[in-house]
Amino acid sequence: MIDCSKCKGTCCRHVIKELDRGDGTCRYFDEEACNCSIYDHRPDICNTDILFEKYFSNIMTREEYDRRNSEACKLLNSNY
């Protein structure tokens, strides 16, 4: 599982067009709280568990998926 407990909202600042509030940041990202305002009802694209099951479970292990996501998170945070 991916630990977002120390998240800076980096993923939420690099979103797909449909979620973009106009500056590359998700329209549901709460800047003050630094979290998702619709977390319990977030789209599948924002849910790593659902993404793994739907698209990645047949091509990699959960451990590999989590490792790759952690690496991407670190890279995004280092560039933010």
KAZIMO-V403884 format. One record per residue. N is the residue number from 1. RES is the residue in three letters. SS is DSSP state (hx for helix, st for strand, lp for the rest). PHI is phi in degrees with one decimal (* if undefined). PSI is psi in degrees with one decimal (NA if undefined). Layout:
# KAZIMO-V403884
N_RES_SS_PHI_PSI ; N_RES_SS_PHI_PSI
This chain:
# KAZIMO-V403884
1_MET_lp_*_147.7 ; 2_ILE_lp_-90.0_129.5 ; 3_ASP_lp_-93.8_109.7 ; 4_CYS_lp_-103.9_16.7 ; 5_SER_lp_-65.0_-24.4 ; 6_LYS_lp_-110.1_27.4 ; 7_CYS_lp_-67.2_142.3 ; 8_LYS_lp_-102.5_7.7 ; 9_GLY_lp_77.3_22.5 ; 10_THR_lp_-60.7_-45.2 ; 11_CYS_hx_-61.4_-36.0 ; 12_CYS_hx_-71.6_-9.4 ; 13_ARG_hx_-101.9_6.4 ; 14_HIS_lp_-138.9_67.1 ; 15_VAL_lp_-105.4_166.6 ; 16_ILE_lp_-70.4_158.6 ; 17_LYS_hx_-52.7_-40.1 ; 18_GLU_hx_-64.2_-23.9 ; 19_LEU_hx_-103.8_-8.0 ; 20_ASP_st_-67.6_129.0 ; 21_ARG_lp_-85.3_2.3 ; 22_GLY_lp_118.8_-11.5 ; 23_ASP_lp_-125.3_16.8 ; 24_GLY_lp_90.5_-8.0 ; 25_THR_lp_-98.1_144.6 ; 26_CYS_st_-63.4_137.8 ; 27_ARG_lp_-66.0_-16.4 ; 28_TYR_lp_-98.4_2.8 ; 29_PHE_st_-79.5_125.3 ; 30_ASP_st_-92.2_104.4 ; 31_GLU_lp_-59.2_-43.1 ; 32_GLU_lp_-65.1_-46.6 ; 33_ALA_lp_-85.5_-14.0 ; 34_CYS_lp_56.5_50.0 ; 35_ASN_st_-154.9_178.2 ; 36_CYS_st_-85.0_128.5 ; 37_SER_lp_-78.6_-11.5 ; 38_ILE_lp_-125.1_30.1 ; 39_TYR_hx_-48.6_-47.3 ; 40_ASP_hx_-67.3_-16.5 ; 41_HIS_hx_-126.7_23.2 ; 42_ARG_lp_-65.2_155.7 ; 43_PRO_lp_-65.0_157.6 ; 44_ASP_hx_-54.9_-36.4 ; 45_ILE_hx_-60.7_-21.9 ; 46_CYS_hx_-97.2_-2.1 ; 47_ASN_lp_-108.0_103.8 ; 48_THR_hx_-63.2_-30.8 ; 49_ASP_hx_-66.2_-45.8 ; 50_ILE_hx_-66.5_-42.8 ; 51_LEU_hx_-59.6_-42.4 ; 52_PHE_hx_-60.7_-50.6 ; 53_GLU_hx_-62.5_-41.5 ; 54_LYS_hx_-76.1_-39.7 ; 55_TYR_hx_-121.8_-23.2 ; 56_PHE_hx_-117.4_-16.7 ; 57_SER_lp_-62.6_-24.1 ; 58_ASN_lp_-88.4_-5.2 ; 59_ILE_lp_-122.9_-10.9 ; 60_MET_lp_-157.3_162.3 ; 61_THR_lp_-77.1_163.3 ; 62_ARG_hx_-62.2_-37.1 ; 63_GLU_hx_-62.4_-43.9 ; 64_GLU_hx_-64.8_-43.7 ; 65_TYR_hx_-59.3_-47.2 ; 66_ASP_hx_-64.2_-40.5 ; 67_ARG_hx_-62.1_-45.8 ; 68_ARG_hx_-64.8_-39.8 ; 69_ASN_hx_-65.2_-39.6 ; 70_SER_hx_-63.8_-41.1 ; 71_GLU_hx_-63.4_-43.2 ; 72_ALA_hx_-63.5_-40.2 ; 73_CYS_hx_-61.1_-46.7 ; 74_LYS_hx_-60.9_-42.0 ; 75_LEU_hx_-64.0_-47.0 ; 76_LEU_hx_-61.3_-42.7 ; 77_ASN_hx_-65.6_-35.2 ; 78_SER_hx_-71.2_-25.4 ; 79_ASN_hx_-92.6_-8.4 ; 80_TYR_lp_-84.9_NA
